[in-house]
Amino acid sequence: MAQFFAERNRHEVQAFRYKEDIHQLECFKTAKAFLKFLQIPEDRLPSKPSGLEFNLGGFLEAANSMSRSIKEKYFAQSDLLVWKNTGQKPPRGPVTDTACKPDITVASEKDFDGENTTLWPCIRLAGEQASDGKSREDHEKQAISYLHYLLLVRPDLYVAQGMLTSENDVMFLLGIGGVGIRSFTIDWTSKKLYKLMYAFIYRLYEPGDFADRSYKKMEPDHTRNFVTYTVGIATTTETEGDGAAEVEVDCPDLRPIYASNPFETRTHVLSNPHSTFMVNGRVLSVLKDQFCRLGTRFNEQDILNRIHTPEKVPGVVEMVYHKMINLPCLEELGVQAPRGKNRIGMRQVAMPLTSISTLQEMLKTVSDLLEVLRFLRVKRQVLHRDISRGNVMFINPGTPVPNDIVEAAVEKAPFKFVNDDPQETSVLLVDFNHAEDLSIKKGSEHRRATRTGTPIFIARAVERGAAYPFPRHGAILPAIPPIPDCYASNHPDRRKKFPIEEKKALLSPAADSSGRPWRHELDHDVESAFWLLLYWSMGVQPKGSPTKPLKAAAWTRYRGHHPFRLPTLVPLLCKLAEILRVDRFWLDKNETRNDQEYIAEAFQRLILQFLLDNRNKDFMKCQVSDQLREVEEIPQMQRPPCTCTTCQPRNAENIRKQLSVDSREDEQREPKRNRLDPTASEMVPEDDLDEDGDISEESDHSSEDED
């Protein structure tokens, strides 16, 4: 997995988007408070300024002179930290934001190349220099974006340092992971500036509590533009005469592959697919560091332990190591940090969903995902609650299955995957940070409705925090799909539980539905799987074909694009959408379709039948690229407003959310177009499709009055 991301420069780093409630600056009231936060020993600070003067014109020269002095006096064995003007050249590495070009970059002298650029993870400080043409607010936001990226590319830092210089003053910036941003502004003419600069540079050489000391070493690869880390893993071992003792063992060659939410639930995932590092006899291949609120009732490690007890469950990531790391105590410095770092080591290595190379394999993966979700809810009383492209991974078919998984599957055979095997599956479900263990929730707690999920994949009802509105003029409940013979032979109980039934009209909700409590359930996770399939199918393109952006209008109506031209995948998507047409919340309690497993069952029957009907068709095995099509840019004025949950929306996500039904509008009004409305699934003549299978701009099928 790490090799996949590295070779494609695909270390997924969350894009910066300014949000006032997260990125609002909080200022230190005095220089003394700022110095206290930096925690530099008093005997290391100069008692009075030397002849060195700081001003805008000579700032870098003065900073380099001070840096050299500090190194020679206190850090003779360390590399010299050099301050450079790098405003026209973006740093190399995982950050793809083309507007992110720090004016000021501080890094080790040996890490700069001949063009004065360096890798993002090698940067110690990134700053902005104010210039004409931008407001002060814009410059501050730009400087804040550098802190955002530094905290994402530097999993070894708790606090990232930044700076904003202008004609009149200099602003010191501190990005505190999981907390927010602190600042202190001082005029160039102030006599205190020299001491503050000295302390700020000193902290660059010696991060102290600003860094996670368990990150022992960083090795940059300047040729391939990535870094690897050696991380100390604290394990318990038996010592002669003293009993159990905790020792720290180095886990080498961990490569960052994912990072997000630097000022909230800051998350980093590192991987070594060739790892031989063992913890309690099991290989640790993936390390996940995530900031979690302290005192929460559910936590990922307990959820994973429950899932894999009494037997291991295939298709679900297996935890081999866990430790809660206490963050540096900042309360006495005036910073509240109600989070700890939850470190989890995992055994399985998998690929991102985009690495799936054929439609056939994608449908098998989705079918297996549904099987896993059903087992977790029914047998383990666990809901995942965040089914998304980052949390559903792909395992290449034929990957060896560990003996403990095989033995558990053969003995218990809790389910069979689409390949008719109790343990071989291409799906790997990860990230149970938002999962719930329903077995320990009683009464009103069980009914608690919480809104969680990834925006583009979140179920409509979960997005509302309530049942999706019943269609104003009633609806047709689709027929319960026929069950394929091979599926029925493996699951005779399901044939009996969900017998074939014709479609029927439903003119109004069940009489007792208005008083029912609502909560996130299995069917909502299944709906997220539908959005995941739709997302993939819209973005894929034939391997080796020229990359062309996906038209924004395609999010309004899905009309198969090549290689999956109508009538191939669209009929299946329409049938799946029909199953979701009416929220089961409104159905009679005795209605078969109101069973929590029904939507998953219907989806599995439809997908398997599609696989059987088309197994010999060329389009099922057509190789697709591992890079999804991007959505074309849309004018700023047409972009939808940011919501509280959209942390890193791309244009595609924005468009898709805007074009979904506005579930918060008056329920007495008929929405212009439900995104699952059967009328949205009407076929478009091939003549209205352009050469890429998108709707032609000249087509009159896209009326202006539709959302």
N, C-alpha and C positions, 0 to 999 in steps of 0.2 A: 504493500500500500504506500509506504513512504517513497519507494522508488517511482511509483506511478506519478505521485504529486511532484516529485523533484524533477523528473525528466520533462514534465510539461509545465514547469514553473507554476504549479498549481497549489502551493501552500495557501489554503483558503483563508484570507484575512478579510475580516468584515470591513466593508467600505464605510467611510466617515459620513455621517449626516448629522448636522447640528440639531440638538434638542435642548431647549432652554432648561428644562427641569434636570437634565443630566450634566450639561456642560457650562452651566452658570458659574462664573468665577466667584470664589469666596476669598476675600482678602484678609491677610494678616493685618492686624490693627497697628502693630508697631514693628520696627526693625528688630527689637529685642525678641518679640514673639516669633519672627521669622528665623532668627538665629537659633532660638531654642528648638524649633522643629528640625533644623539641620543637624543638631546634636554634635557639633564639633567641639572637641575638648578646648577649654579656654586657653590652655598653654600652647595650642597650635595656631591660635589666631594672632595676627600682628597687633601690637599695642598701638602703633601709629602708622599712618601711610608712609610708604617710601616715596621716592621721587616719581613713581609711575602715576600717570594721569589717565582717566577714562573719559572718552568723549565719542560721539558718533563716528567721526571721521577716522579716528585711530583706534577704534574699539578692538578689532581683531589683533592688531599688533600688540596692544597692551595685554589682552587676554592670553596670548601665546607667551609673552614674557613672564606673566604671573604663573602660568601653567608650568613652564620650564623651571621656575624657581621652586615651586612646591614639590615637583618631582625630585629635584636635586637634594632638597632638604629632608623630605620625609619618605619618598618612594623611589629610591635609587634603582631598585630592581624591577620597577614597573616600566612599561612602555610609555613613551612620551605621548600625551594627549594633545592633539593639534586642532586649533580652531581655523576653519576655512570658510571662505565665501563660496557657496555652491548653488546659488540661486537659479542658475540656468540649467542645472543637470540633476535629474531625479536620482536618488540612490537606487542601487540595484537590489533585486530580490523580490519578495512576494507581493509588495504593495504595487497595485496596478493603477492607482489613482494618478492620472497624468497631471493633475493640478498640484500634486504634492511634491514641491521642490523646495525644501528648506533653504533659506538664504544663508543660514549659519549651521554648520555641521561640525561636531566635535567627535573625533574618533582617534584610535591609536594611529600613530604615524605610519606604521607598517601596513595598515589596512586600507590606506588610500592607494588608488592606482594612478597611473600616469596622467589620467584625465581628471584627477581630483574628485573621483567618485568612490563610494564604498558600499558595502552591503548594509541594508537596513539593520540587521541584527548586530552589526559592529558599531552602530552609532551610540554614543553616550549622551549626547544632547543635540536637539534640533530646534532651531530658532527662526524667527521671522524678523525682517528689517522693514519698518514702515517706509512707504514711498508714496509719491503723489499719485492720485487716481483712485485710491481706495480709502474708505473711511476707517476710523480707528476700530470700529466694531468688526469690519471685515478682516482687518489684520489680526485681531484677537482670535477670531474664529479660525483663521488659517493656522495660527500658532497652536491653538487647541487641537487641531487635526493632527499635528505632528505628535502630540502627546498620545492621542488615540492610537496612532500607528506604532509608536514606540512601545507602548504597553502590550500591543498585540504581537509584535515581532520579537519582544524580549520577555519570554516567560520567566526569566531569571530575576526580573525586577519587580519589586512591589511599588516603587515610586520612580516615575520618569521625570527627567529634568528638561525644561524648555526655557525659552526667552523671547521677548519682543522688545526690540530697540527702536526708538523713534528720535526725532530731533531734540526733544526736551527731556526724555527720561528712558529708563530701562525697566522692563517688567520681568521679574523672575516668576517662573511658572513651575508648579509641581503637580504632576498627574498621579493621583493616588489610586491604585487599583482597587476596584470595588467600592470606592468612596466618591471621588470627584476631583475637582481642580482647585488648588489654592494658589494665590498670587500675592506678590508684593511689588509695588511700584515705587521707584525712587528717582529723584532728579539726578542728572549728570553732575550737577554742582554740589551735591550733598557730600559732606565729609565722611558719611557712613558707608558710601558706596564701595570704597576700597575693601573694607572689612567684609562686606556682604559678598563681593565678588570672590574674595579669597576663600570664604567658607563654601561658596557654591562650587568652585573648582575643586577644592579639597574633597568634597563629597563625591565628585566624579571619579577621583582616584580611589577613594575608599567608600563604597556605597553603604557599608554598615547595615543598619536595619532597612535600608532602601532596597536591599537585594535578598533573595532567597538563597541562603548558604548551601542548600542541598544541591544546587546546580554547581557542580564542581568545575566543569571545564566546557568551553565552547570552542569548536573547531570550525573555522570558516573554509568553505570551498569556493574560492574566488573564480574558478573556471566555470563551475556549474551554478553559481549564485545561490547557494544555500549553506546552512550551518548544521552541525550536529552537536548535541549536548551529552555530557556524562552527568548523570543524576545519582546522587546518593540515596539508596533505598534502605530505610531503617527496618531491620528485621530482628526478630527475637531468636536467640540461639541458646542452647544449654551449655553452661560452662561448668567445669569440674569444681565441685565444692561450693560454688556460688549460686547454683540454680540457673534460672533464666536471666539472660541479659540482652539488652538491645545493642545491636551493632549496625553500622552503616556500611553497605556494600555498594560499590560503584556499578551502575548500569550504563554501559556505553552506547554510543552511536544512535542516540534517539534523535530523530529528525522531525521538526515541527510540520504538521500537516493541516492544522486547523486552529483558528483563534477568533474569539468574538467577545462582545460586551465588556470592554475594558473597565468601565466604571460601574458595572452592575454585577451580574453573575460571571465575572471574568473567567473565560474558559480557554484552556490550551490542550491540544491533543498532539502527542508525539509518538512516533512509531519507528520500530526497527523490525522489518519483516524477516530478517535473517538472525534474529536474536537467539542467543543460547543462554541468556541470563535466566537463572532458575530461582523461584521463590517457593519454598515448601514442595519441591519436586515438580513444579510446573513452570513452563516457560512464560516469561513476561515479555510480550511483544508490543504492547500499546500502553502508554501512560497518559492518564487524563488528570489535569489539575483544574479544579473549578471552585470558585468562591461560592459558598453556600451560607445562607442565614443560619445562625446558631439557634438551637432549640426547636427547629421544625419537627413535626411529628413523623414525617416520612423522609427517608434518605435513600440514596441510590444503593448503597452497599447492603442495607437490610432488604430492600426489594429484590436485589439479585440473589441474595442468599435464600430468600423464600422461594424464588422461581426455581432454583436448582436443587431444591430439597423436596422429596427424598431422593429424586434422581435428576441427572443433568437433562436439560431441555435443549434439543438441537434448534438452531435458528435464533438463539438468544446469546448474547455475549456473556462470557464467563469471567468472573472476577477472580484474580489470583492474589491480589494484594490490596490492602486498604490502610490508610492512615489519615487522621484529621490533624492538619498542621495549624498550629496557632499563629495568627498573624502578629506582627510587631505591635506592641501595646502603644497606641497613639492617643488614648483617651486623655492622658495627662497633658498632652500637647494641644488639646482642644479639638481633636478629630475623632468622631464616632465611627467605629469600624465593627458593626455587628455581624461580621462574617468570619468564617474560618476557611482555610483551603482544604478541600476534600480531594485527596489524592487516591486514585484508583488505578491499579495495574490490571490489564486484561490479557487474556491468552490469544484469542483469535485475531487474525489479520484478515481484513477484507478490503474490497475495492469500493470506490464511490459508485453510486447508482448509474452515473453517466458512462461507466465503463462497460455496461451491458451492450453487447454488440449486435443483437438481433431482436426483433419483435417477439419471436417465439420465446427467447430466454427471458425477456421482460415480463411477459404474461405468466410464465412459470413462476417467476420470482414473486409477482403480486399474489398469485394463488397461494404460494407457500406462506407469504406474509399473513394472509387472512387466516390460514390454518393456525399459525403461531398465535395470533391475536385471540382467536377463539379459545385455544387451550389456556392461555394466560388468564383470561376472564373467567372461564367456567371451572377450570381445575385448580388454579392458583389464586383466584380472586384478585387479580392484578390488572389494572388498566394502564396502558402506556401513556396516552394523552398528548403525545407530540409526534405523530407520524409525519415525517417530512423527508426531503431528499438527503439531509445530512444524517438522519437517524436510521435509515434503512440502507444497509450496505449489501454488497454483492460478493459472493464467494464463487470462484470459478468451479464449474462442475468437475468432479474428479479429484478435488482437494481431499487429502486423507482425513478421515474422521477419527478423533482420539478414541482409544479403547473404552474409556469410561462412558462416552456418549453411545457407542455401539452397544455395549452391554446393557445400558439402561433402556435403549430403544427396543432391543430384542426381547428383553424381559417384560417390559411394561407396554411397549407399542402404543403410546398414548395417542398417536395420530399417524397418518401416512401422508407424505408429501405428494406433489403432482407426479413425481417420477415413480410412484408406487413403492417408495422406500421409507421405512420408519425413521431413518436418521440422515439420509442424504438430502440436503437442501442447499439452494444457492442464495438463500436470504440470511442476513444476520442483522438482528434488531439490536440497536445500541442506544445509549443515552436514556437512562431511566430516571433522570433527575426530576421530572415532573410526574412520574408514575405514582399511582395510589394503590395501597394495599387495603382492599375493601373488607377483608376478613376481620379487621380490628375496629371497623367503624359501625356504630350502632345508631338506630333511631334517626334523629334529626341530622346527626353527623353524616350518615350515609346519604342523606338527601342534599347535602351541601353542594351547591353548584359553583364551581370555580371555572374561570375563563383562562385557559392556557393553550398554547400551541403556536406553531409557526404560521404567520399571517397567510401566506399564499396557499397553504394546505389545510388550514383550520376548517372544521365543519361549520356549516352555516349557523346551526343552533348554538354551537359553542361560542361562535363569534358574537351572537346576541346575548348569550347567558340565559337563554330561555328557548322553548320549543319554537321551531320555525313555523311561521303563520300558516294556518290551514287555508287552502285556496278558496277565494271568495265565492266562486261559483261551483264548488265541489271538484271532484277529480275522479279519475279512473284508476283503480288499483290494478297494476299489471298482473297478469297470470303468474302463479308460482311456476318457475321454469321447470321443464322436464329434467330428470336426473340421468346423466350418462350412465350406461351400464357398468363401466369399470369403476366409476365413483360409487355407485349403489352397492356393488359387491364388497367394497371396502368399508362402507358406512351404511349398513342396513338400518341402523337406528335412525339415521337422518332421513332415509326414505319414508319411514313410518311417521316421523315427527313433522316433516314438511311434505305432505302428499301434494301431487299436482292439483292445481285448482285454477279455474278460469278467471279471467279478469272480471272485475265488478265495479259498479259505480258507488261512489261514496259522496253523498250530498252534504253531509254535515259531520262534525266531530262526534265522537262517542259522548253519551250523556254525562258520564262522570269524568271526562277529561279535563274540564276547567279547574277542578280542584286538586289535580294531581301535582305532586312535587316534580321538579325537573332536575336532572343532574347529567353530567358527562357520563356516557355509557359506551358499550362496545360498538354500537352502530355508528357513533361519531368517529371513532378511530377507523372504522371501515370506510366511511365517507372520505376521510383524509387520504386513504389508499387510492380512492378514485381520483382525487385531484393530483395525486402523485403520478398515476398512470397518464392522466391527461397532460400534465406538465412535460413528462418525458416524450410522449408521442408528438407533441407540438414542436418540441425543440430539436428532435433528432434530424439528421441529414445523412445521405449516403456517404459512406467512407470514400475519401478521395475527391469528392465533388467540391466545386468552389463554394466558399462560405458566403452566404447572403443573409442579411438581417431578416428576421421574421417581421412581417408587417404588423403594425399595432392593431389594425382592423381584424387580424386573425384571432385576437383574443375575444372579440365580440362574438364571432361565430367560428366554431371549429369546422373546417371544411377540408379535411385531409390534404396534406401536402406531400409531395413526392419524397420517399418512394411509396408512401401509403395512400395512393389516390383512391377515391371512392370507386366502387363500394367495398372497401376492405376493412379497415379498423373502425370507421365511423359507425357502422351499424351496431357493433359491440358496445361502443361508448354510449350510444343512444339507449340501448337496452339497460345498461348499468345506470344511466341517469334516470330512466323511468322508475327504477326501483327506489330511487331517492326522492321521487317527486313529492310524496306525502310523508311528513314526519310521523313515525310510528307512535309518537306521543298521543296523537289524536284518535288512534284506533281503539276499538273495543278490546278489553283485557282478554277476551277469549278468541280474538282474531289471531290466526296462525301467523300473520305478518307482523304481529306485535311482539313476537318472541325476540329477545335481545340478540339471538344468533341468526335471525332470518336474513337480514341483509347480507351478512357474510356468506350464508348458505346460497342465496340466490346468485351472488357474485361468483362464487366458486363454480357453480353449475354452468353459468353462462360462459365464463372464461374457459373452462375445460372443454365445453362443447365447441367453442370457437377454435381451440387448439386442435381438436380432433377433426373438425370439418376442413381446416386449412393446413393440415400438417405437411402436405406435399406441395404447397404453393411456394413459389419463388420468393414472394414478398416477406414470408415468415422468416426466411433465413438470409435475407439481404443484410449485408454488413453495414453498420452505421458508425459514424464518427463518435469518438468519446468526448467531443466538445459540442455542446448544444448551441443552436442558433441563438444569437442575441436578438433582442427586440429593437426595432428601429427607434431612434430618438423621437420624442414628441415635443412640441413647443411647451415652454415653461407654463404658459397660461392655461394649458389643457391638462396639466398634471394634477392628480387628485391630492388633497391635503394629507399630510402625514398623520397617522394615528399613533396612539400611545404604544401600540405593539409592533410597529414597523421599525425594527432596529436597523435593518440593512436592505430595504426594498430596492430592487432593480426596477427599471422601467417596466419590465414585464409584470412584476408583482403589483406595481401601482395600477397599471392598466387593468389587470385582472380583478383587483379588488374594487376598482371603480365601476367596472362593468358587471359585477355581481349585483344581485338585487339589493337595494338599500333596505336592509331588514329593519331599520329603525324608522322608516316612514310610516305614516298612518296606516294601520292594518285594514282600515275600511276602504282604502284605495287599492285598486288592482295594479300591481306593478306593471310597468311598460313591458318588461321582459324578464321572466324568471330564467336564471342561468341554466336551470334544468327543465325548462318548459319544452314539451315535445315540439312546439312550433320552432324552437331554436335548433331542432334536429332535422328540419326538412332538407332534402337533398338539393344541392346547387348543381345546375347543369355543368358538364365539363367545359363548355364554351366560356363559362364565367370564371374559370380558373386560369391564372397566368402560368408561365412556364415552371414556376415552383410549386404549383398547386394551391397558391393563396388566392383569395377572392380578388378578381380584377377590379381596379379602381373605377372602371367604366360600368361595372355591373350595376343594374338597378335593383338588385336584391337587397342592398344595404340601404334601407330608407333612413332618412335623417331623424325620424321621430323615435328610433329605437336606441336604447341605451347601449 
